[in-house]
Amino acid sequence: MDLVAQKTAFRRRMRRMRAAVTRDILRAAARSIAENLATLPPLATASTVATYLAIRREIPTSPAREALPHVRWAIPRIEANTMVMVEDAGPRVEGAFGIPTGSGPAIPVDAVLVPGLAFDGSGRRLGWGGGFYDRYLAANKVFSIGLALDEAIVDDVPHDVRDQRVDLVVTPTQILRPAKD
């Protein structure tokens, strides 16, 4: 099976797993993840952190925002097929794929919270397939933290050279520090 087919099949499997997770479980997971995030030295010293706005049963990020009150928050916006981070202040506008975003200029960030359907022990992630986070992480050398349910940690995520790794993966029960090979 070629890589595209492997990723497609893996996405289907992970979407089925995620569809079985209740909103109450997601909220509880988000609170536990926020507690874990608050213990991380890179976030304790960060001034600006980017986060996604949860869609499609992603881990909600509002508890993380509450756990890190000293942080200036940014959210993604797609511009000409490239993701930039904009300050999450003021009114939100509808962005690419119907996902709300900010209307301000792009800003630099110290760290980014990254969604994913699955992560492995090497920090590889499987996203929705657009490659936006991979391109962002390749172009912006920022500290990256994947947020995941424990069930989304797998042995091996199908990947190629374009797929970027995250520096840490935080779940409700653990903080994974991937070994880079």
RAMORA-V305719 format. One record per residue. N is the residue number from 1. RES is the residue in three letters. PSI is psi in whole degrees, 0 to 359 (NA if undefined). OMEGA is omega in degrees with one decimal (999 if undefined). Layout:
# RAMORA-V305719
((N:RES:PSI:OMEGA) (N:RES:PSI:OMEGA))
This chain:
# RAMORA-V305719
((1:MET:134:179.9) (2:ASP:168:-174.2) (3:LEU:320:179.8) (4:VAL:316:179.0) (5:ALA:321:177.5) (6:GLN:314:-179.6) (7:LYS:320:179.5) (8:THR:314:179.6) (9:ALA:320:-180.0) (10:PHE:318:177.3) (11:ARG:316:179.1) (12:ARG:313:-179.9) (13:ARG:315:-177.7) (14:MET:326:175.8) (15:ARG:322:176.7) (16:ARG:317:177.9) (17:MET:313:-176.9) (18:ARG:325:180.0) (19:ALA:335:-179.4) (20:ALA:352:-177.9) (21:VAL:128:-179.7) (22:THR:161:177.3) (23:ARG:326:177.1) (24:ASP:318:177.6) (25:ILE:318:178.4) (26:LEU:317:179.4) (27:ARG:317:178.2) (28:ALA:319:177.5) (29:ALA:318:-179.7) (30:ALA:321:178.1) (31:ARG:316:178.9) (32:SER:319:177.7) (33:ILE:318:179.2) (34:ALA:320:176.9) (35:GLU:318:177.8) (36:ASN:319:179.9) (37:LEU:323:-177.2) (38:ALA:344:179.7) (39:THR:354:-173.8) (40:LEU:121:178.7) (41:PRO:320:179.8) (42:PRO:331:179.2) (43:LEU:334:178.1) (44:ALA:330:-177.8) (45:THR:357:-178.5) (46:ALA:141:174.7) (47:SER:324:-179.9) (48:THR:126:179.9) (49:VAL:136:176.0) (50:ALA:143:176.0) (51:THR:156:175.5) (52:TYR:162:170.2) (53:LEU:119:-170.5) (54:ALA:132:172.7) (55:ILE:168:172.8) (56:ARG:48:177.0) (57:ARG:31:171.5) (58:GLU:163:177.5) (59:ILE:123:176.2) (60:PRO:143:-176.5) (61:THR:357:179.4) (62:SER:323:175.3) (63:PRO:326:176.7) (64:ALA:319:177.8) (65:ARG:319:179.7) (66:GLU:326:-178.3) (67:ALA:344:-178.4) (68:LEU:68:-173.3) (69:PRO:343:-179.7) (70:HIS:351:-172.3) (71:VAL:139:166.8) (72:ARG:127:-173.9) (73:TRP:143:174.8) (74:ALA:156:177.8) (75:ILE:158:-177.6) (76:PRO:151:170.6) (77:ARG:139:178.7) (78:ILE:125:176.8) (79:GLU:117:178.2) (80:ALA:50:177.3) (81:ASN:18:177.9) (82:THR:140:178.0) (83:MET:133:172.9) (84:VAL:162:177.0) (85:MET:134:-180.0) (86:VAL:149:-179.3) (87:GLU:137:178.5) (88:ASP:72:178.8) (89:ALA:148:-179.1) (90:GLY:188:-176.8) (91:PRO:147:174.8) (92:ARG:152:177.5) (93:VAL:161:177.5) (94:GLU:129:-180.0) (95:GLY:197:179.5) (96:ALA:144:178.3) (97:PHE:19:179.4) (98:GLY:11:-178.7) (99:ILE:128:179.5) (100:PRO:148:178.5) (101:THR:178:176.8) (102:GLY:164:-177.6) (103:SER:0:-177.6) (104:GLY:181:-180.0) (105:PRO:161:176.0) (106:ALA:143:179.3) (107:ILE:154:174.8) (108:PRO:152:178.7) (109:VAL:157:178.2) (110:ASP:330:-177.7) (111:ALA:161:178.7) (112:VAL:133:173.4) (113:LEU:126:-169.3) (114:VAL:129:175.2) (115:PRO:165:174.9) (116:GLY:152:173.9) (117:LEU:328:-179.7) (118:ALA:153:175.2) (119:PHE:154:173.7) (120:ASP:179:-175.9) (121:GLY:349:177.1) (122:SER:3:-179.1) (123:GLY:9:176.5) (124:ARG:148:-178.6) (125:ARG:154:171.8) (126:LEU:117:178.3) (127:GLY:205:-177.1) (128:TRP:351:173.6) (129:GLY:359:-179.6) (130:GLY:339:179.0) (131:GLY:8:-175.9) (132:PHE:313:179.3) (133:TYR:322:177.7) (134:ASP:314:179.4) (135:ARG:320:179.1) (136:TYR:311:-177.8) (137:LEU:327:177.6) (138:ALA:324:-176.1) (139:ALA:340:-175.4) (140:ASN:109:-177.7) (141:LYS:77:179.4) (142:VAL:158:177.5) (143:PHE:128:-175.2) (144:SER:138:-176.3) (145:ILE:116:175.6) (146:GLY:138:176.7) (147:LEU:130:-174.5) (148:ALA:156:166.5) (149:LEU:155:176.7) (150:ASP:325:-179.1) (151:GLU:346:-179.2) (152:ALA:3:175.5) (153:ILE:120:-174.4) (154:VAL:169:-179.0) (155:ASP:317:-175.5) (156:ASP:125:176.4) (157:VAL:130:175.1) (158:PRO:135:-173.4) (159:HIS:164:169.9) (160:ASP:188:-173.7) (161:VAL:338:179.6) (162:ARG:340:-177.4) (163:ASP:121:-178.6) (164:GLN:147:177.6) (165:ARG:155:171.9) (166:VAL:158:-178.9) (167:ASP:327:177.6) (168:LEU:157:170.2) (169:VAL:127:-179.4) (170:VAL:128:176.8) (171:THR:178:176.8) (172:PRO:333:-174.3) (173:THR:353:-176.0) (174:GLN:161:171.2) (175:ILE:112:-179.0) (176:LEU:127:176.7) (177:ARG:94:-173.7) (178:PRO:140:172.1) (179:ALA:125:178.2) (180:LYS:129:178.6) (181:ASP:NA:999))
